[in-house]
């Protein structure tokens, strides 16, 4: 699939990713320990979500799946689903920003709060902007030469995958309000953006099926596109169910408050 690779650069990238993942796995329980000393006990089950999210994200860049993804489009697409869709969702379940705010000293927490309320962060977490960064980035990867180029350069490979993860995370937190959210949009607004994003994701998978990226065998491209289509459906369904559940709970709470005593 890709023959002109800088193996030294990719090996170094794997080391960096391993260090980042190990650090993330260590810092979360440390933050839990500090938080529990100042506030009510943080649910230990949330660390499971964090652990799974970090491991799945890392597996797209290090290990057997990552190695295979350089020459197998199916493996690459599996990594895409893990890194850009499932891992961000699991990490959101762990509520890292809420834990961070509980852990930091008051002054530091206030600075982080100001950052979260800044125009830049507010713009990035708008559902339509987050969806554009997420889905638009995928079109750029698969509909241009970027897919081929990133397998020839370790730094470009790292940059693209960092974007896939961060864009997936931003999109998830813009749709599901599980962690700290400074600017809230209506359920209808988020639902419409979600449906549009899912539609464009499906269109992209069909485009890949019809015309795989350069250098990808037709049968391999078709299989990868089907994995993207149906695998994405499973994760998308999870997000839809969660959003509808939140919507139902919110409506039920408002109905109870509106009832006369």
N, C-alpha and C positions, 0 to 999 in steps of 0.2 A: 504493500500500500504506500509506504513512504520510505524511501531509501536514503535520502540525503539528510541525515540527522546528526546533530552534535550530541553524541552519547554522553560526553563529559558534562556538558551543560545540563542535560536532563537528569543525570545522576546527582548533580549538585542541587538541582531543584527538588528532587525527592528528599534529600537530606533536610533542606530548609522546611519543606512541608511537614516532615516528621517531627522536627523540633517545634514548629508552631502548634501542631496537633497535640503533642505531649504537654506543652506549656498550657494549652487551653484546658486539657483534661485535669491538670493539677490546680489551675487557678480557680476553677469553679467550686470545688469542695473547700478550698481555702476561703473563698468569699462566703460560702455557706457558714463556715466556722465563725468568721468575724461577724457576720450578720446575726447569727443566733445569739451572740453575746450582747447584742444591742436591741434586738427586736424579738418578736415571736418566732418560733422555730420554723425555718424554711423547709418545705416538703422535700424529703430526700428523693422522692420519686422523680422530681424534676431533673435531678442529676442523670437519671437513666436516659431521659430525652436528650440532654446535652451530650452525654457519652455516645449515644447512637448517632446523633447528628454529626458530631465531629468525626467519628470513625467512618461513616458513610461518605462524608465530604472528602476525607483524606484518601479513601480507597479509590477515588476517581483519579488521583494524582500519584499515588504510590502503591506498590504491590502488584499482584498478578493482573488485575483488571486494567490498571493503568498501563502496564507494559504491553498488554495485548491490544489496547486501544490504538496504539501507533500503527498497527497493521491490520486490525479487524474493525470494520465500521460498526458492527453490532456491539462490540465491547465499548467502542467510543460512545455510542448512543446510550448504552446502559450507564456509563459514567456521567453522561449529560443529565439523565433523569435523576441520578443520585445527588449530583453536585448542585444542580440548578433548581430541583423541585422538592425531592424528599428530605434531604438534609436541612434545607432552610426551614421547612415546616416543622421538623422535629426540634430544631434549635429554638424556634419561636415558642414551642410548648414549654421549654425550660425557663422562659422569661428572663433572659440574661440582663436586660436593661433594668428591670425591677430589682434584681439581685444586686446589680452594680450600685444603684441609688441607695439601697439599704446598707451597703458595705462602706461607701465613701464617707469621709468626714463631711459635716454640714456645708462648709465653704466649697469643697470640691463638688459636692452634689449639686449645689446651686449653679456652679459653672457649667456642669453637664446639662442641667435643666435649661440654662440659657442657650446652650448649643442646640439642644433639641427643639427649642422654640425659634431658632434663627430662620431667616427667610430661605436659606439654602436647604436646610434639612426639611423645612415645610414643603418646599417645592419638590424635593426628591421623593417624599412620602405621599404626595398626591397620587391617588390610584391611577389616573390616566398617565401620569409621568412615569410612575414605577412600571406600569404595564408596557409602555413604549420602550423603556430601557431594557426590560426583560425580553419581550418578544422581538422587538426591533433588533436587538443585539444578535439574536439567533438567526434572523434573516441575513444579517451582515456576515455571519460566520459561514452559513451554508449556501448562500446565493452569490458569494463573491470568491475570490481566490484566497481569502483569509484562512479558510480551512486547510488548504495545502501549505500556505506559508507558515502557519503556526507550528506545524510538525517539523519545520526546518530550523526553527529558532526557539531555544528554551525560554528566553525572556518574553517573546511574543506569546508562546504557549502559556506561560504563567499569567501574563496579563489578561489573556482571553478567558482563562478559567477563573481568575479572580473576578472578572466582570460577571461571568455566568453565575457564580455563587452569590455575589453581593446583589446583583439585579434580582435574582430569585428570592433572596431574603427581603429586599425592599418591597417587592411585589407582594409577598406573603403578609408582611406586617401592614401593608396598605389596605389589604382586604380583610384580614382577621385581626380584631382588636383583642389580643390575648396579653401582650406585654404592654409596657407604658406607651400611650398614644397621646400626643399633644394636640393634634388637630383631627377631629373626627368628622367623617362624612357619613351620610345616611346609608342605610342598608340598601336602598334602591339604587343609589349612585354606585356603590361598590359592586352590587350584583350586576349592573349593566356593564361596568368595566370588566368584571370577571368573565362574563359571557363573550364579550368582544375579544378578550385576550385568548380565551379557549378556542374561539373560532379561527383566529389568525394562527394559532399554534397548530391546529388541524390542517389548515391550508398549507402551511409550511411542510408538514410531514408528507402531504400529497405531492407537493412540488419536488421534494427529495425523492419520493418514490418514482416519479416520472423522469427526473433528471438528477441523478446523484452527483455529489461534488466530484471534481476532476480527480481521476485516478482510482475511483471506487468502482469495482465491478458491478454490473447491473443487478445481479441477483443479491449481492451483499447490500447494495444500496436499498433495494426493495425491502429486504428483511429488517434493516436498520430503521427505515421509515415506518414500517409496521410496528416495531418496538416503540418508537417515539409516539405513534398515534395511540396505540392501545395501552402502553405503559403510562403515558401521560394522562390517559383517561382515568386510570385508577387513582392517581394522586389528585387530579382535578376533582374527582368525585368526593374525595375526602374533604377538600376545601369547600366544595358546595354544601356538603352536609353540615360542616361546622358553621358556615355562614348562616345557613337556614336555621340551625339550632339557636345561634345567638339572636337571630332576628325574632324567632318564636319566643324566646325567653324575655327579650326586651318588650315585645308587644304584650305578653302576659302580665309583666310587671306594671306596665302603663294601665292596663285594663283594671287590675286590682286597685291601683291608686285612684282611678276614676270612679270606682263604685262608691255610692253613698254609704256612710257608716251606719 
